[in-house]
């Protein structure tokens, strides 16, 4: 047995789940990654994830979160017409 993603899009879905949990403010990045891995909805054998893949997921999640926060600051308030 080894760690594997269930579908080709599972990695992107995993990152979206982590970013959502962190952006809402309920969890830290590490907590969100651990929790999302424990669900095993996107992957099999999550306890066997390589350190390199874990680091890559964390880096990509941080990048995506920064992109979302940057774009949220650029959008003006809807009520200020």
C-alpha positions in Angstrom: 0.0 0.0 0.0 1.1 3.5 -0.7 -0.3 7.0 -0.6 -2.3 8.0 -3.7 -4.8 10.6 -4.9 -8.1 9.1 -5.9 -8.7 11.2 -9.1 -6.4 13.5 -11.1 -8.3 16.5 -9.7 -8.1 15.3 -6.1 -5.0 17.3 -5.3 -6.6 20.6 -6.4 -9.8 19.7 -4.4 -7.6 19.0 -1.4 -5.9 22.4 -1.6 -9.3 24.1 -2.0 -10.6 22.4 1.1 -7.5 23.4 3.2 -7.6 27.0 1.9 -11.4 27.2 2.7 -10.8 26.0 6.3 -8.0 28.4 6.9 -9.7 31.4 5.2 -12.8 31.0 7.3 -10.5 31.3 10.3 -11.4 28.1 12.0 -8.0 26.4 11.7 -4.3 27.0 11.2 -2.7 25.7 8.0 -1.2 22.6 9.7 -4.5 21.8 11.4 -6.4 22.2 8.1 -4.0 19.9 6.3 -4.1 17.2 9.0 -7.9 17.4 9.2 -8.4 17.2 5.4 -6.0 14.3 5.2 -7.8 12.5 7.9 -11.1 12.6 6.0 -9.5 10.5 3.2 -12.0 11.8 0.6 -9.4 12.8 -1.9 -6.7 10.3 -1.1 -6.0 6.8 0.1 -3.5 5.8 2.8 -3.1 9.4 4.0 -0.9 8.2 6.9 1.7 7.2 4.3 2.0 10.6 2.6 5.6 11.5 1.7 7.2 14.5 3.5 7.9 16.0 0.1 4.3 15.9 -1.0 3.2 17.3 2.4 5.6 20.2 2.0 4.4 20.8 -1.5 0.7 20.8 -0.4 1.5 23.3 2.3 3.4 25.6 -0.1 0.7 25.4 -2.7 -2.0 26.0 -0.1 -0.2 29.1 1.2 0.2 30.5 -2.3 -3.5 30.0 -3.1 -4.5 31.6 0.2 -2.3 34.6 -0.5 -3.9 34.9 -4.0 -7.4 34.9 -2.5 -6.6 37.4 0.2 -4.9 39.7 -2.3 -7.9 39.6 -4.7 -10.3 40.2 -1.8 -8.5 43.4 -0.9 -8.8 44.6 -4.5 -12.6 44.3 -4.7 -14.4 47.5 -3.6 -17.4 47.3 -1.2 -20.6 46.6 -3.0 -22.7 49.1 -1.1 -20.5 52.2 -1.8 -21.9 53.3 -5.1 
